[in-house]
């Protein structure tokens, strides 16, 4: 252990002396500040917009005055996914899918108001976030610090001198690996602490968020470690420092730039998604003729209405049933029919997207960047699984919301019929929207393939790095 500590001190001294640590430290600070400023601005803007929109939607709903309950259902309201420091670190698919949904009768809406929709076209080509720095730029930092740990000593002749003193090759390896880790940690930990503190003050969080951040830190530590192992392996095997640097930059480009794009294209080819226009057309056709194209809308709604009347004990009452009550039951039947159609198409769409996600999970075995990107979004609560959980919950709440309004119309309209108007007392009776996202640990289950891929990369790169020690050339 004393020899390892000696090697660590020696490597850290050499790293600091040649100016790499200072130069890269400045770059990390600049990038960290840029990511912090961007994340803070995005978090503050999203939080402000969400709270403002949420408050405005609540005021509009409760202050809409006297109105027919079903007309109020058409008027609708908006609900919003929660935000936190974790969602600010990695926006994931939220940038493209949105985090708010309009709730209304007769229609299941997709999430909207995404950052990509609100941005200029040039900004839609890519998004800058804390996760971008961690996923793409920190591996470059590791490469820049460690590409010459073995090759430079071999070129200067100091490796022969060290080995001639009886220092074990494994001791040198662990000393160099620990020194590289300490140098990277010395740059990242302070910046990370400040980043989380600032974002927490803006975006907030709870105990679940802290757990997510802990899992996120451990996952990124594994991701950085595997790039460290890859760097040490290339430095030991390459004939020169220049060759090691070229090889590592090429691998970085392959893993972080080429494979993610290629993987997306492969996933889209294997599991193509319908266009928004095509989806709307299919939904419209199904609403008129049923999912199989054999059930007329009017016949289906009539059958559902009869079932509802039987369930209410009104099947044989004939003319004794008030018209408003029948209209209310017909509205419920119509809602049930439309819900079945929307559920069918949304489940099919979500299944297709999930198939694409599964393809990307397996591509993680070809690129550690892809594996970590999937896992990062999952731990931050901004992956497709969290998005689907939120939209499914919203739809469940919407159905209860519409049913409650229709039942009030059926029960209380009486002879007034469609002229019946409910007041603020009904609007306030509607249960407020309250959503709790899945726990952070669920991300490991959802992205277990990506987790396994990341661990496989970690083990493989460390094994390669350790094995390369025994064969490292002295000259």
ZIWO-V884853 format. One record per residue. N is the residue number from 1. RES is the residue in three letters. PSI is psi in whole degrees, -180 to 180 (* if undefined). BURIAL is 1 if it has 16 or more other ideal C-beta (glycine too) atoms within 10 Angstrom, else 0. D_LAST is the distance of its C-alpha to the last C-alpha in whole Angstrom. Layout:
BEGIN
n=N res=RES psi=PSI burial=BURIAL d_last=D_LAST
n=N res=RES psi=PSI burial=BURIAL d_last=D_LAST
END
This chain:
BEGIN
n=1 res=UNK psi=-36 burial=0 d_last=27
n=2 res=UNK psi=-37 burial=0 d_last=27
n=3 res=UNK psi=-40 burial=0 d_last=23
n=4 res=UNK psi=-43 burial=1 d_last=23
n=5 res=UNK psi=-38 burial=0 d_last=25
n=6 res=UNK psi=-43 burial=0 d_last=23
n=7 res=UNK psi=-41 burial=1 d_last=20
n=8 res=UNK psi=-48 burial=1 d_last=22
n=9 res=UNK psi=-41 burial=0 d_last=24
n=10 res=UNK psi=-46 burial=1 d_last=21
n=11 res=UNK psi=-41 burial=1 d_last=20
n=12 res=UNK psi=-37 burial=1 d_last=23
n=13 res=UNK psi=-43 burial=0 d_last=23
n=14 res=UNK psi=-39 burial=1 d_last=20
n=15 res=UNK psi=-43 burial=1 d_last=22
n=16 res=UNK psi=-32 burial=0 d_last=25
n=17 res=UNK psi=-37 burial=0 d_last=24
n=18 res=UNK psi=3 burial=0 d_last=22
n=19 res=UNK psi=-6 burial=0 d_last=26
n=20 res=UNK psi=-44 burial=1 d_last=25
n=21 res=UNK psi=-40 burial=1 d_last=27
n=22 res=UNK psi=-46 burial=0 d_last=30
n=23 res=UNK psi=-48 burial=0 d_last=30
n=24 res=UNK psi=-31 burial=1 d_last=29
n=25 res=UNK psi=-42 burial=1 d_last=32
n=26 res=UNK psi=-43 burial=0 d_last=34
n=27 res=UNK psi=-43 burial=0 d_last=34
n=28 res=UNK psi=-41 burial=1 d_last=34
n=29 res=UNK psi=-44 burial=0 d_last=37
n=30 res=UNK psi=-48 burial=0 d_last=39
n=31 res=UNK psi=-38 burial=1 d_last=38
n=32 res=UNK psi=-42 burial=1 d_last=39
n=33 res=UNK psi=-39 burial=0 d_last=42
n=34 res=UNK psi=-45 burial=0 d_last=43
n=35 res=UNK psi=-39 burial=1 d_last=43
n=36 res=UNK psi=-46 burial=1 d_last=45
n=37 res=UNK psi=-43 burial=0 d_last=47
n=38 res=UNK psi=-47 burial=1 d_last=47
n=39 res=UNK psi=-41 burial=1 d_last=48
n=40 res=UNK psi=-43 burial=1 d_last=50
n=41 res=UNK psi=-44 burial=0 d_last=52
n=42 res=UNK psi=-42 burial=1 d_last=52
n=43 res=UNK psi=-47 burial=1 d_last=53
n=44 res=UNK psi=-42 burial=0 d_last=56
n=45 res=UNK psi=-44 burial=0 d_last=57
n=46 res=UNK psi=-43 burial=1 d_last=57
n=47 res=UNK psi=-44 burial=1 d_last=59
n=48 res=UNK psi=-46 burial=0 d_last=61
n=49 res=UNK psi=-41 burial=1 d_last=62
n=50 res=UNK psi=-48 burial=1 d_last=62
n=51 res=UNK psi=-40 burial=0 d_last=65
n=52 res=UNK psi=-47 burial=0 d_last=67
n=53 res=UNK psi=-39 burial=0 d_last=67
n=54 res=UNK psi=-45 burial=1 d_last=68
n=55 res=UNK psi=-40 burial=0 d_last=70
n=56 res=UNK psi=-41 burial=0 d_last=72
n=57 res=UNK psi=-41 burial=1 d_last=72
n=58 res=UNK psi=-43 burial=0 d_last=74
n=59 res=UNK psi=-41 burial=0 d_last=76
n=60 res=UNK psi=-39 burial=0 d_last=77
n=61 res=UNK psi=-50 burial=1 d_last=77
n=62 res=UNK psi=-21 burial=0 d_last=80
n=63 res=UNK psi=21 burial=0 d_last=82
n=64 res=UNK psi=-4 burial=0 d_last=82
n=65 res=UNK psi=-166 burial=0 d_last=86
n=66 res=UNK psi=134 burial=0 d_last=88
n=67 res=UNK psi=151 burial=1 d_last=87
n=68 res=UNK psi=133 burial=1 d_last=87
n=69 res=UNK psi=-38 burial=1 d_last=85
n=70 res=UNK psi=-34 burial=1 d_last=83
n=71 res=UNK psi=-39 burial=0 d_last=83
n=72 res=UNK psi=-36 burial=1 d_last=81
n=73 res=UNK psi=-35 burial=1 d_last=79
n=74 res=UNK psi=-37 burial=0 d_last=79
n=75 res=UNK psi=-44 burial=0 d_last=78
n=76 res=UNK psi=-175 burial=1 d_last=75
n=77 res=UNK psi=179 burial=1 d_last=73
n=78 res=UNK psi=145 burial=1 d_last=69
n=79 res=UNK psi=158 burial=1 d_last=66
n=80 res=UNK psi=141 burial=1 d_last=63
n=81 res=UNK psi=146 burial=1 d_last=60
n=82 res=UNK psi=154 burial=1 d_last=59
n=83 res=UNK psi=160 burial=1 d_last=56
n=84 res=UNK psi=-178 burial=1 d_last=53
n=85 res=UNK psi=-32 burial=1 d_last=50
n=86 res=UNK psi=-43 burial=1 d_last=48
n=87 res=UNK psi=-24 burial=1 d_last=50
n=88 res=UNK psi=-32 burial=1 d_last=49
n=89 res=UNK psi=-45 burial=1 d_last=45
n=90 res=UNK psi=101 burial=1 d_last=45
n=91 res=UNK psi=-17 burial=1 d_last=48
n=92 res=UNK psi=-137 burial=1 d_last=47
n=93 res=UNK psi=-8 burial=1 d_last=50
n=94 res=UNK psi=-29 burial=1 d_last=52
n=95 res=UNK psi=-29 burial=1 d_last=51
n=96 res=UNK psi=-28 burial=0 d_last=53
n=97 res=UNK psi=-20 burial=1 d_last=55
n=98 res=UNK psi=165 burial=1 d_last=57
n=99 res=UNK psi=21 burial=1 d_last=58
n=100 res=UNK psi=150 burial=1 d_last=62
n=101 res=UNK psi=134 burial=1 d_last=65
n=102 res=UNK psi=129 burial=1 d_last=68
n=103 res=UNK psi=125 burial=1 d_last=71
n=104 res=UNK psi=167 burial=1 d_last=74
n=105 res=UNK psi=152 burial=1 d_last=76
n=106 res=UNK psi=8 burial=1 d_last=76
n=107 res=UNK psi=136 burial=0 d_last=72
n=108 res=UNK psi=111 burial=1 d_last=69
n=109 res=UNK psi=150 burial=1 d_last=67
n=110 res=UNK psi=162 burial=0 d_last=63
n=111 res=UNK psi=149 burial=1 d_last=61
n=112 res=UNK psi=-173 burial=0 d_last=61
n=113 res=UNK psi=46 burial=1 d_last=60
n=114 res=UNK psi=160 burial=1 d_last=57
n=115 res=UNK psi=-34 burial=1 d_last=54
n=116 res=UNK psi=-36 burial=1 d_last=53
n=117 res=UNK psi=-33 burial=0 d_last=57
n=118 res=UNK psi=-3 burial=0 d_last=58
n=119 res=UNK psi=165 burial=0 d_last=55
n=120 res=UNK psi=161 burial=0 d_last=55
n=121 res=UNK psi=-36 burial=0 d_last=53
n=122 res=UNK psi=-30 burial=0 d_last=50
n=123 res=UNK psi=-18 burial=0 d_last=49
n=124 res=UNK psi=-11 burial=0 d_last=50
n=125 res=UNK psi=-19 burial=0 d_last=47
n=126 res=UNK psi=159 burial=0 d_last=45
n=127 res=UNK psi=142 burial=1 d_last=45
n=128 res=UNK psi=132 burial=0 d_last=43
n=129 res=UNK psi=174 burial=1 d_last=43
n=130 res=UNK psi=-41 burial=1 d_last=42
n=131 res=UNK psi=-34 burial=1 d_last=40
n=132 res=UNK psi=-44 burial=1 d_last=39
n=133 res=UNK psi=-46 burial=1 d_last=37
n=134 res=UNK psi=-39 burial=1 d_last=36
n=135 res=UNK psi=-38 burial=1 d_last=35
n=136 res=UNK psi=-41 burial=1 d_last=33
n=137 res=UNK psi=-33 burial=0 d_last=32
n=138 res=UNK psi=-40 burial=1 d_last=31
n=139 res=UNK psi=-36 burial=1 d_last=28
n=140 res=UNK psi=-38 burial=1 d_last=27
n=141 res=UNK psi=-44 burial=1 d_last=27
n=142 res=UNK psi=-42 burial=1 d_last=25
n=143 res=UNK psi=-44 burial=1 d_last=22
n=144 res=UNK psi=-35 burial=1 d_last=22
n=145 res=UNK psi=-30 burial=1 d_last=22
n=146 res=UNK psi=-3 burial=1 d_last=19
n=147 res=UNK psi=-23 burial=1 d_last=17
n=148 res=UNK psi=13 burial=1 d_last=14
n=149 res=UNK psi=-39 burial=1 d_last=14
n=150 res=UNK psi=-48 burial=1 d_last=11
n=151 res=UNK psi=-37 burial=1 d_last=9
n=152 res=UNK psi=-37 burial=1 d_last=11
n=153 res=UNK psi=-34 burial=1 d_last=9
n=154 res=UNK psi=-39 burial=1 d_last=6
n=155 res=UNK psi=-35 burial=0 d_last=7
n=156 res=UNK psi=-12 burial=0 d_last=9
n=157 res=UNK psi=-2 burial=0 d_last=7
n=158 res=UNK psi=-23 burial=0 d_last=10
n=159 res=UNK psi=-42 burial=1 d_last=8
n=160 res=UNK psi=-42 burial=0 d_last=8
n=161 res=UNK psi=-41 burial=0 d_last=11
n=162 res=UNK psi=-46 burial=1 d_last=13
n=163 res=UNK psi=-30 burial=0 d_last=12
n=164 res=UNK psi=-19 burial=0 d_last=13
n=165 res=UNK psi=-5 burial=0 d_last=16
n=166 res=UNK psi=6 burial=0 d_last=17
n=167 res=UNK psi=131 burial=1 d_last=17
n=168 res=UNK psi=145 burial=0 d_last=17
n=169 res=UNK psi=-38 burial=1 d_last=15
n=170 res=UNK psi=-37 burial=0 d_last=18
n=171 res=UNK psi=-43 burial=1 d_last=19
n=172 res=UNK psi=-41 burial=1 d_last=16
n=173 res=UNK psi=-51 burial=1 d_last=17
n=174 res=UNK psi=-33 burial=1 d_last=21
n=175 res=UNK psi=-45 burial=1 d_last=20
n=176 res=UNK psi=-41 burial=1 d_last=19
n=177 res=UNK psi=-44 burial=1 d_last=21
n=178 res=UNK psi=-40 burial=1 d_last=24
n=179 res=UNK psi=-43 burial=1 d_last=23
n=180 res=UNK psi=-43 burial=1 d_last=23
n=181 res=UNK psi=-41 burial=1 d_last=26
n=182 res=UNK psi=-42 burial=0 d_last=28
n=183 res=UNK psi=-44 burial=1 d_last=27
n=184 res=UNK psi=-43 burial=1 d_last=28
n=185 res=UNK psi=-36 burial=0 d_last=31
n=186 res=UNK psi=-28 burial=0 d_last=32
n=187 res=UNK psi=-36 burial=1 d_last=33
n=188 res=UNK psi=-41 burial=1 d_last=34
n=189 res=UNK psi=-50 burial=0 d_last=37
n=190 res=UNK psi=-43 burial=0 d_last=39
n=191 res=UNK psi=-41 burial=1 d_last=39
n=192 res=UNK psi=-40 burial=1 d_last=40
n=193 res=UNK psi=-45 burial=0 d_last=43
n=194 res=UNK psi=-41 burial=0 d_last=44
n=195 res=UNK psi=-51 burial=1 d_last=44
n=196 res=UNK psi=-40 burial=1 d_last=46
n=197 res=UNK psi=-45 burial=0 d_last=48
n=198 res=UNK psi=-47 burial=1 d_last=50
n=199 res=UNK psi=-34 burial=1 d_last=50
n=200 res=UNK psi=-39 burial=1 d_last=52
n=201 res=UNK psi=-25 burial=0 d_last=54
n=202 res=UNK psi=-48 burial=1 d_last=55
n=203 res=UNK psi=-23 burial=1 d_last=54
n=204 res=UNK psi=-175 burial=0 d_last=55
n=205 res=UNK psi=-176 burial=1 d_last=55
n=206 res=UNK psi=-164 burial=0 d_last=56
n=207 res=UNK psi=-37 burial=0 d_last=54
n=208 res=UNK psi=-36 burial=1 d_last=53
n=209 res=UNK psi=-40 burial=1 d_last=51
n=210 res=UNK psi=-41 burial=0 d_last=49
n=211 res=UNK psi=-41 burial=1 d_last=48
n=212 res=UNK psi=-43 burial=1 d_last=47
n=213 res=UNK psi=-37 burial=1 d_last=45
n=214 res=UNK psi=-48 burial=0 d_last=44
n=215 res=UNK psi=-37 burial=1 d_last=43
n=216 res=UNK psi=-42 burial=1 d_last=41
n=217 res=UNK psi=-43 burial=0 d_last=39
n=218 res=UNK psi=-41 burial=0 d_last=38
n=219 res=UNK psi=-44 burial=1 d_last=37
n=220 res=UNK psi=-32 burial=1 d_last=35
n=221 res=UNK psi=-42 burial=0 d_last=33
n=222 res=UNK psi=-41 burial=1 d_last=32
n=223 res=UNK psi=-45 burial=1 d_last=32
n=224 res=UNK psi=-37 burial=1 d_last=29
n=225 res=UNK psi=-40 burial=1 d_last=27
n=226 res=UNK psi=-34 burial=1 d_last=27
n=227 res=UNK psi=-32 burial=1 d_last=25
n=228 res=UNK psi=-44 burial=1 d_last=23
n=229 res=UNK psi=-42 burial=1 d_last=22
n=230 res=UNK psi=-39 burial=1 d_last=21
n=231 res=UNK psi=-45 burial=1 d_last=19
n=232 res=UNK psi=-38 burial=1 d_last=17
n=233 res=UNK psi=-49 burial=1 d_last=17
n=234 res=UNK psi=-38 burial=1 d_last=16
n=235 res=UNK psi=-35 burial=1 d_last=13
n=236 res=UNK psi=-33 burial=1 d_last=11
n=237 res=UNK psi=-30 burial=1 d_last=12
n=238 res=UNK psi=153 burial=1 d_last=12
n=239 res=UNK psi=-22 burial=0 d_last=9
n=240 res=UNK psi=165 burial=0 d_last=10
n=241 res=UNK psi=-38 burial=1 d_last=13
n=242 res=UNK psi=-43 burial=0 d_last=15
n=243 res=UNK psi=-41 burial=0 d_last=15
n=244 res=UNK psi=-43 burial=1 d_last=15
n=245 res=UNK psi=-43 burial=1 d_last=18
n=246 res=UNK psi=-44 burial=0 d_last=20
n=247 res=UNK psi=-45 burial=1 d_last=20
n=248 res=UNK psi=-39 burial=1 d_last=21
n=249 res=UNK psi=-39 burial=0 d_last=24
n=250 res=UNK psi=-43 burial=0 d_last=25
n=251 res=UNK psi=-40 burial=1 d_last=25
n=252 res=UNK psi=-45 burial=1 d_last=27
n=253 res=UNK psi=-40 burial=0 d_last=29
n=254 res=UNK psi=-49 burial=0 d_last=30
n=255 res=UNK psi=-41 burial=1 d_last=31
n=256 res=UNK psi=-17 burial=1 d_last=33
n=257 res=UNK psi=-49 burial=0 d_last=34
n=258 res=UNK psi=-52 burial=0 d_last=35
n=259 res=UNK psi=-42 burial=1 d_last=35
n=260 res=UNK psi=-43 burial=1 d_last=38
n=261 res=UNK psi=-45 burial=0 d_last=40
n=262 res=UNK psi=-40 burial=0 d_last=39
n=263 res=UNK psi=-41 burial=1 d_last=40
n=264 res=UNK psi=-42 burial=0 d_last=44
n=265 res=UNK psi=-40 burial=0 d_last=45
n=266 res=UNK psi=-45 burial=1 d_last=44
n=267 res=UNK psi=-40 burial=1 d_last=46
n=268 res=UNK psi=-34 burial=0 d_last=49
n=269 res=UNK psi=-43 burial=0 d_last=49
n=270 res=UNK psi=-37 burial=0 d_last=49
n=271 res=UNK psi=75 burial=1 d_last=52
n=272 res=UNK psi=147 burial=0 d_last=54
n=273 res=UNK psi=148 burial=0 d_last=56
n=274 res=UNK psi=152 burial=0 d_last=59
n=275 res=UNK psi=163 burial=0 d_last=60
n=276 res=UNK psi=-38 burial=0 d_last=62
n=277 res=UNK psi=-42 burial=0 d_last=65
n=278 res=UNK psi=-42 burial=0 d_last=65
n=279 res=UNK psi=-45 burial=1 d_last=65
n=280 res=UNK psi=-38 burial=0 d_last=68
n=281 res=UNK psi=-42 burial=0 d_last=69
n=282 res=UNK psi=-40 burial=1 d_last=69
n=283 res=UNK psi=-43 burial=1 d_last=70
n=284 res=UNK psi=-43 burial=0 d_last=73
n=285 res=UNK psi=-41 burial=0 d_last=74
n=286 res=UNK psi=-36 burial=1 d_last=74
n=287 res=UNK psi=-32 burial=1 d_last=76
n=288 res=UNK psi=-36 burial=0 d_last=78
n=289 res=UNK psi=3 burial=0 d_last=78
n=290 res=UNK psi=166 burial=1 d_last=76
n=291 res=UNK psi=-38 burial=1 d_last=73
n=292 res=UNK psi=-2 burial=0 d_last=74
n=293 res=UNK psi=12 burial=0 d_last=76
n=294 res=UNK psi=0 burial=0 d_last=79
n=295 res=UNK psi=116 burial=0 d_last=80
n=296 res=UNK psi=142 burial=0 d_last=82
n=297 res=UNK psi=-47 burial=1 d_last=82
n=298 res=UNK psi=-42 burial=0 d_last=85
n=299 res=UNK psi=-41 burial=0 d_last=86
n=300 res=UNK psi=-44 burial=1 d_last=83
n=301 res=UNK psi=-37 burial=1 d_last=84
n=302 res=UNK psi=-43 burial=0 d_last=87
n=303 res=UNK psi=-42 burial=0 d_last=86
n=304 res=UNK psi=-37 burial=1 d_last=84
n=305 res=UNK psi=-44 burial=1 d_last=87
n=306 res=UNK psi=-39 burial=0 d_last=89
n=307 res=UNK psi=-41 burial=0 d_last=87
n=308 res=UNK psi=-39 burial=1 d_last=87
n=309 res=UNK psi=-40 burial=1 d_last=90
n=310 res=UNK psi=-39 burial=0 d_last=91
n=311 res=UNK psi=-29 burial=0 d_last=88
n=312 res=UNK psi=-1 burial=0 d_last=90
n=313 res=UNK psi=28 burial=0 d_last=94
n=314 res=UNK psi=13 burial=1 d_last=95
n=315 res=UNK psi=-35 burial=0 d_last=95
n=316 res=UNK psi=22 burial=0 d_last=99
n=317 res=UNK psi=-14 burial=0 d_last=100
n=318 res=UNK psi=-126 burial=0 d_last=101
n=319 res=UNK psi=-8 burial=0 d_last=102
n=320 res=UNK psi=-16 burial=0 d_last=102
n=321 res=UNK psi=130 burial=0 d_last=98
n=322 res=UNK psi=149 burial=0 d_last=98
n=323 res=UNK psi=-37 burial=0 d_last=96
n=324 res=UNK psi=-35 burial=1 d_last=94
n=325 res=UNK psi=-42 burial=1 d_last=93
n=326 res=UNK psi=-42 burial=0 d_last=92
n=327 res=UNK psi=-40 burial=1 d_last=90
n=328 res=UNK psi=-41 burial=1 d_last=88
n=329 res=UNK psi=-36 burial=1 d_last=87
n=330 res=UNK psi=-37 burial=1 d_last=87
n=331 res=UNK psi=-41 burial=1 d_last=84
n=332 res=UNK psi=-41 burial=1 d_last=82
n=333 res=UNK psi=-42 burial=1 d_last=83
n=334 res=UNK psi=-41 burial=1 d_last=81
n=335 res=UNK psi=-41 burial=1 d_last=78
n=336 res=UNK psi=-43 burial=1 d_last=78
n=337 res=UNK psi=-48 burial=1 d_last=78
n=338 res=UNK psi=-37 burial=1 d_last=75
n=339 res=UNK psi=-41 burial=1 d_last=73
n=340 res=UNK psi=-41 burial=0 d_last=73
n=341 res=UNK psi=-50 burial=1 d_last=72
n=342 res=UNK psi=-41 burial=1 d_last=69
n=343 res=UNK psi=-42 burial=0 d_last=68
n=344 res=UNK psi=-48 burial=0 d_last=67
n=345 res=UNK psi=-36 burial=1 d_last=65
n=346 res=UNK psi=-38 burial=1 d_last=63
n=347 res=UNK psi=-42 burial=0 d_last=62
n=348 res=UNK psi=-43 burial=0 d_last=61
n=349 res=UNK psi=-46 burial=1 d_last=59
n=350 res=UNK psi=-36 burial=1 d_last=58
n=351 res=UNK psi=-41 burial=0 d_last=57
n=352 res=UNK psi=-43 burial=0 d_last=55
n=353 res=UNK psi=-40 burial=1 d_last=53
n=354 res=UNK psi=-35 burial=0 d_last=52
n=355 res=UNK psi=-41 burial=0 d_last=51
n=356 res=UNK psi=-41 burial=1 d_last=49
n=357 res=UNK psi=-40 burial=1 d_last=47
n=358 res=UNK psi=-39 burial=0 d_last=47
n=359 res=UNK psi=-44 burial=1 d_last=45
n=360 res=UNK psi=-33 burial=1 d_last=42
n=361 res=UNK psi=-43 burial=1 d_last=42
n=362 res=UNK psi=-29 burial=1 d_last=40
n=363 res=UNK psi=-18 burial=1 d_last=38
n=364 res=UNK psi=-23 burial=1 d_last=37
n=365 res=UNK psi=-15 burial=1 d_last=35
n=366 res=UNK psi=-15 burial=1 d_last=33
n=367 res=UNK psi=118 burial=1 d_last=33
n=368 res=UNK psi=-27 burial=1 d_last=32
n=369 res=UNK psi=-46 burial=1 d_last=34
n=370 res=UNK psi=-44 burial=1 d_last=37
n=371 res=UNK psi=-45 burial=1 d_last=37
n=372 res=UNK psi=-34 burial=1 d_last=37
n=373 res=UNK psi=-43 burial=1 d_last=39
n=374 res=UNK psi=-44 burial=1 d_last=42
n=375 res=UNK psi=-38 burial=1 d_last=42
n=376 res=UNK psi=-47 burial=1 d_last=42
n=377 res=UNK psi=-38 burial=1 d_last=45
n=378 res=UNK psi=-44 burial=1 d_last=46
n=379 res=UNK psi=-28 burial=1 d_last=46
n=380 res=UNK psi=-4 burial=1 d_last=47
n=381 res=UNK psi=25 burial=1 d_last=50
n=382 res=UNK psi=21 burial=1 d_last=50
n=383 res=UNK psi=179 burial=1 d_last=49
n=384 res=UNK psi=-32 burial=1 d_last=51
n=385 res=UNK psi=-43 burial=1 d_last=52
n=386 res=UNK psi=-39 burial=1 d_last=54
n=387 res=UNK psi=-44 burial=1 d_last=55
n=388 res=UNK psi=-40 burial=1 d_last=57
n=389 res=UNK psi=-42 burial=1 d_last=58
n=390 res=UNK psi=-48 burial=1 d_last=60
n=391 res=UNK psi=-36 burial=1 d_last=61
n=392 res=UNK psi=-39 burial=0 d_last=63
n=393 res=UNK psi=-43 burial=1 d_last=64
n=394 res=UNK psi=-43 burial=1 d_last=66
n=395 res=UNK psi=-40 burial=1 d_last=67
n=396 res=UNK psi=-43 burial=0 d_last=69
n=397 res=UNK psi=-39 burial=1 d_last=70
n=398 res=UNK psi=-42 burial=1 d_last=72
n=399 res=UNK psi=-44 burial=1 d_last=74
n=400 res=UNK psi=-38 burial=0 d_last=75
n=401 res=UNK psi=-48 burial=1 d_last=76
n=402 res=UNK psi=-42 burial=1 d_last=78
n=403 res=UNK psi=-42 burial=1 d_last=79
n=404 res=UNK psi=-41 burial=0 d_last=81
n=405 res=UNK psi=-42 burial=1 d_last=82
n=406 res=UNK psi=-38 burial=1 d_last=84
n=407 res=UNK psi=-37 burial=0 d_last=85
n=408 res=UNK psi=-41 burial=1 d_last=87
n=409 res=UNK psi=-46 burial=1 d_last=88
n=410 res=UNK psi=-36 burial=1 d_last=90
n=411 res=UNK psi=-32 burial=0 d_last=91
n=412 res=UNK psi=-9 burial=0 d_last=93
n=413 res=UNK psi=-41 burial=1 d_last=93
n=414 res=UNK psi=-136 burial=0 d_last=97
n=415 res=UNK psi=-15 burial=0 d_last=99
n=416 res=UNK psi=-24 burial=0 d_last=97
n=417 res=UNK psi=-133 burial=0 d_last=95
n=418 res=UNK psi=-10 burial=0 d_last=92
n=419 res=UNK psi=-6 burial=0 d_last=94
n=420 res=UNK psi=137 burial=1 d_last=93
n=421 res=UNK psi=131 burial=0 d_last=91
n=422 res=UNK psi=162 burial=1 d_last=89
n=423 res=UNK psi=-169 burial=0 d_last=88
n=424 res=UNK psi=-25 burial=0 d_last=85
n=425 res=UNK psi=-34 burial=0 d_last=86
n=426 res=UNK psi=-42 burial=1 d_last=84
n=427 res=UNK psi=-34 burial=1 d_last=81
n=428 res=UNK psi=-18 burial=0 d_last=81
n=429 res=UNK psi=-23 burial=0 d_last=81
n=430 res=UNK psi=126 burial=1 d_last=78
n=431 res=UNK psi=134 burial=0 d_last=75
n=432 res=UNK psi=151 burial=0 d_last=72
n=433 res=UNK psi=122 burial=1 d_last=69
n=434 res=UNK psi=116 burial=0 d_last=67
n=435 res=UNK psi=132 burial=0 d_last=63
n=436 res=UNK psi=117 burial=0 d_last=61
n=437 res=UNK psi=164 burial=1 d_last=57
n=438 res=UNK psi=162 burial=1 d_last=55
n=439 res=UNK psi=159 burial=0 d_last=53
n=440 res=UNK psi=-33 burial=1 d_last=50
n=441 res=UNK psi=-23 burial=0 d_last=49
n=442 res=UNK psi=-25 burial=1 d_last=50
n=443 res=UNK psi=-35 burial=1 d_last=48
n=444 res=UNK psi=-34 burial=0 d_last=45
n=445 res=UNK psi=-44 burial=0 d_last=48
n=446 res=UNK psi=-40 burial=1 d_last=48
n=447 res=UNK psi=41 burial=1 d_last=45
n=448 res=UNK psi=-33 burial=0 d_last=44
n=449 res=UNK psi=-44 burial=1 d_last=42
n=450 res=UNK psi=-38 burial=1 d_last=40
n=451 res=UNK psi=-45 burial=1 d_last=39
n=452 res=UNK psi=-42 burial=0 d_last=38
n=453 res=UNK psi=-42 burial=1 d_last=36
n=454 res=UNK psi=-43 burial=1 d_last=34
n=455 res=UNK psi=-37 burial=0 d_last=34
n=456 res=UNK psi=-44 burial=0 d_last=32
n=457 res=UNK psi=-41 burial=1 d_last=30
n=458 res=UNK psi=-49 burial=1 d_last=29
n=459 res=UNK psi=-43 burial=0 d_last=28
n=460 res=UNK psi=-45 burial=0 d_last=26
n=461 res=UNK psi=-37 burial=1 d_last=24
n=462 res=UNK psi=-39 burial=1 d_last=24
n=463 res=UNK psi=-44 burial=0 d_last=23
n=464 res=UNK psi=-42 burial=1 d_last=20
n=465 res=UNK psi=-42 burial=1 d_last=19
n=466 res=UNK psi=-41 burial=1 d_last=19
n=467 res=UNK psi=-32 burial=0 d_last=18
n=468 res=UNK psi=-23 burial=1 d_last=15
n=469 res=UNK psi=-44 burial=1 d_last=14
n=470 res=UNK psi=-20 burial=0 d_last=14
n=471 res=UNK psi=9 burial=0 d_last=12
n=472 res=UNK psi=133 burial=1 d_last=9
n=473 res=UNK psi=142 burial=0 d_last=6
n=474 res=UNK psi=-35 burial=0 d_last=4
n=475 res=UNK psi=* burial=0 d_last=0
END
